[in-house]
């Protein structure tokens, strides 16, 4: 008899970010069909369809499934495994720079020597917590850890982690911009080619303003300013749009990394002030 199984996919926001993150791969694959790039604007629709197919397949394949016997999640390398509730011996929260700010629960089991990864950015986390509690029991390490994720203390820590990740990302963002521009001013403009579009003197002024703005807004996020978090997110999105329109190229992976960090910064600052208001 087949056991009733409940599936949990990534949240809408994470799915959107995944769609953006897979864009370079879709572009690379499209180059193997050169005839499609002769269709003008329709070539972009072709790339978008490839990207949509990859994103949908990824989200569908990496769904978390739960039934009365256990759950299925992944290893560090992305391989799916099924573990019984009784084999779970521990669960701990993990997330930071190496996970792009996304949170996971690392599950220790008697079945595997390495921990399995359960994402905490699924589309219906309250329901997942309830089902785990019903199937595994409230004393199961996973059920206990999931319950702790919903406490004000845990929410506050998550908000502070998002804020920290955002302002640290801002410092890296500003530093990288400064380095690239200094390289351009010294003649190493093979990558960004800004000196072909902007006069050197104007470029220097715009760079100084750009870097100063990023550092000031990053400090604002450090001080938990919601305005700074929103402004730096809008600023990055506008910069990416300018890059596509003027330079005619897709922003690099680092740009998407900073976008994720700043989105988390907006979420973190608003959550932080909401929690403070509820005290």
C-alpha positions in Angstrom: 0.0 0.0 0.0 1.4 3.4 -1.0 1.7 5.8 1.9 0.3 9.3 1.6 3.0 11.7 0.6 3.1 15.5 0.9 5.5 17.5 -1.3 7.1 20.9 -0.5 8.7 23.0 -3.2 10.8 26.1 -2.9 9.1 29.4 -2.1 8.1 31.8 -4.9 10.9 34.2 -4.1 13.5 31.5 -4.1 12.1 30.1 -7.3 12.4 33.5 -8.9 16.0 33.9 -7.7 16.8 30.4 -9.0 15.3 31.4 -12.4 17.7 34.4 -12.5 20.7 32.3 -11.3 20.2 29.7 -14.1 20.2 32.4 -16.8 23.9 32.1 -17.6 23.6 28.3 -18.1 20.6 28.8 -20.4 22.6 31.3 -22.4 25.5 28.9 -22.7 23.2 26.1 -24.0 21.6 28.5 -26.5 25.0 29.0 -28.1 24.8 25.4 -29.3 21.8 26.4 -31.4 23.3 29.3 -33.4 20.3 29.4 -35.8 18.1 30.7 -33.0 20.3 33.8 -32.6 19.3 34.9 -36.1 15.7 35.5 -35.0 16.3 38.8 -33.3 14.2 39.5 -30.3 12.7 36.0 -30.5 16.1 34.6 -29.5 15.5 36.0 -26.0 12.2 34.1 -25.8 14.1 31.0 -26.8 16.6 31.6 -23.9 13.7 32.3 -21.5 12.0 29.0 -22.4 15.2 27.1 -21.9 15.6 28.8 -18.5 12.0 28.2 -17.5 12.4 24.5 -18.4 15.6 24.2 -16.3 14.1 26.1 -13.3 10.9 24.0 -13.4 12.8 20.8 -13.6 15.1 21.8 -10.8 12.3 22.8 -8.5 10.3 19.7 -9.3 13.2 17.3 -8.8 14.4 18.9 -5.5 11.0 18.9 -3.8 11.0 17.7 -0.2 8.7 14.8 0.3 7.2 13.6 3.7 5.2 10.6 4.6 4.4 8.7 7.8 7.7 6.8 7.6 10.1 9.6 7.0 11.2 12.4 4.6 13.4 12.8 1.5 16.0 15.5 1.3 19.5 16.0 -0.2 23.1 15.6 0.7 25.6 18.4 0.4 26.2 17.2 -3.2 22.6 17.4 -4.2 21.8 13.7 -4.2 18.4 12.8 -2.8 18.0 10.4 0.1 15.1 9.0 2.1 15.5 8.8 5.9 13.2 7.3 8.5 12.1 9.4 11.4 13.6 7.0 13.9 17.1 7.4 12.4 17.3 11.1 13.0 19.6 11.8 15.9 20.1 15.6 15.6 19.3 18.7 13.7 21.0 22.1 13.7 20.5 25.3 11.8 23.1 26.4 9.2 23.3 29.3 6.7 25.6 32.1 5.8 28.0 33.3 3.1 28.5 29.9 1.5 24.7 29.3 1.2 24.1 32.9 -0.1 22.2 33.7 3.1 19.7 30.8 2.7 19.0 28.7 5.8 19.1 24.9 6.1 18.7 22.3 8.8 21.6 19.8 8.9 20.1 16.4 9.9 22.3 13.8 11.6 21.2 10.2 11.2 22.3 6.7 12.0 21.8 5.8 8.4 24.4 8.1 6.9 27.8 9.4 8.1 27.3 12.9 6.6 24.5 15.3 7.4 21.5 15.8 5.1 20.3 19.2 4.1 16.7 20.3 4.7 15.9 23.8 3.2 14.1 26.3 5.4 12.8 28.3 2.4 9.9 26.0 1.3 6.6 27.4 0.2 4.5 26.2 3.2 6.8 26.0 6.3 4.0 26.1 8.9 2.4 23.0 7.3 5.7 21.2 7.1 6.3 21.8 10.8 2.9 20.5 11.7 3.3 17.3 9.5 6.7 16.6 10.9 5.3 16.9 14.5 2.4 14.6 13.7 4.5 11.9 11.9 7.7 12.0 13.9 6.5 13.1 17.3 7.2 16.3 19.2 10.3 14.7 20.8 12.0 14.1 17.5 15.1 16.3 17.0 13.8 17.7 13.7 10.4 18.6 15.2 12.1 20.3 18.1 14.4 22.3 15.8 11.5 23.3 13.5 9.5 24.5 16.5 12.5 26.6 17.7 12.7 28.2 14.2 9.3 29.9 14.9 10.1 31.5 18.2 10.7 35.3 18.5 14.3 34.6 19.5 14.9 32.5 16.4 13.1 35.1 14.2 15.3 37.8 15.7 18.5 35.9 15.0 17.4 35.2 11.4 16.7 38.9 10.9 20.1 39.9 12.3 21.8 37.3 10.1 20.1 38.7 7.0 21.1 42.2 8.0 24.7 41.1 8.6 24.9 39.3 5.3 23.5 42.3 3.5 26.0 44.9 4.9 28.9 42.5 4.5 27.8 42.0 0.9 27.6 45.8 0.5 31.3 46.2 1.6 32.4 43.5 -0.8 30.2 45.1 -3.6 31.8 48.6 -3.0 35.3 47.2 -2.9 34.9 45.2 -6.1 33.5 48.2 -7.9 36.4 50.3 -6.7 39.0 47.7 -7.9 37.4 47.3 -11.3 37.2 51.0 -11.9 40.8 51.6 -10.8 41.8 48.9 -13.3 39.8 50.6 -16.0 41.5 54.0 -15.2 45.0 52.4 -15.5 44.2 50.9 -18.9 42.9 47.4 -18.0 39.5 48.0 -19.3 39.1 44.7 -21.2 36.2 43.5 -19.1 33.9 46.4 -18.2 34.8 48.8 -21.1 33.3 51.8 -19.3 36.0 54.2 -20.7 34.5 53.7 -24.2 31.2 55.1 -22.9 32.2 57.7 -20.4 34.8 60.4 -20.3 37.7 59.6 -17.8 37.0 62.6 -15.5 33.3 61.9 -15.4 34.0 58.3 -14.8 36.2 59.1 -11.8 33.6 61.3 -10.2 30.8 58.8 -10.8 32.9 56.0 -9.4 33.7 57.9 -6.2 30.0 58.7 -5.8 29.0 55.1 -6.5 31.5 53.6 -4.0 30.7 56.1 -1.3 26.9 55.6 -1.8 27.3 51.8 -1.4 29.5 52.1 1.7 27.1 54.7 3.3 24.0 52.5 2.6 25.9 49.4 3.9 26.6 51.3 7.1 22.9 52.2 7.2 22.0 48.5 6.9 24.5 47.8 9.7 22.5 50.3 11.8 19.3 48.3 10.8 17.9 51.1 8.6 15.0 50.0 6.4 15.4 53.0 4.1 19.1 52.1 3.4 18.1 48.5 2.7 15.4 49.5 0.2 17.5 52.2 -1.5 20.6 49.9 -2.1 18.3 47.2 -3.5 16.7 49.7 -5.9 20.1 51.1 -6.8 21.5 47.6 -7.7 18.5 46.7 -9.7 18.8 50.0 -11.6 22.5 49.4 -12.2 21.8 46.0 -13.6 19.2 47.4 -15.9 21.7 50.0 -17.1 24.3 47.3 -17.7 21.8 45.3 -19.9 20.7 48.4 -21.9 24.0 50.3 -22.3 26.6 47.5 -22.2 24.3 44.9 -23.8 25.4 42.1 -21.6 23.9 40.0 -18.8 25.1 41.0 -15.3 27.6 38.6 -13.8 27.0 36.0 -11.1 28.4 38.4 -8.4 25.6 40.9 -9.3 23.0 38.2 -8.6 24.8 37.3 -5.4 24.5 40.9 -4.2 20.9 41.1 -5.3 20.1 38.1 -3.0 22.0 39.7 -0.2 20.1 43.0 -0.5 16.7 41.3 -0.8 17.6 39.5 2.5 18.6 42.9 3.9 15.2 44.3 3.2 13.5 41.3 4.8 15.8 41.4 7.8 15.5 45.1 8.6 11.7 45.0 8.3 11.5 41.8 10.4 13.8 43.3 13.0 11.7 46.4 13.5 8.5 44.4 13.4 9.8 42.2 16.2 10.9 45.2 18.2 7.4 46.7 17.8 5.8 43.5 19.2 7.8 43.6 22.4 
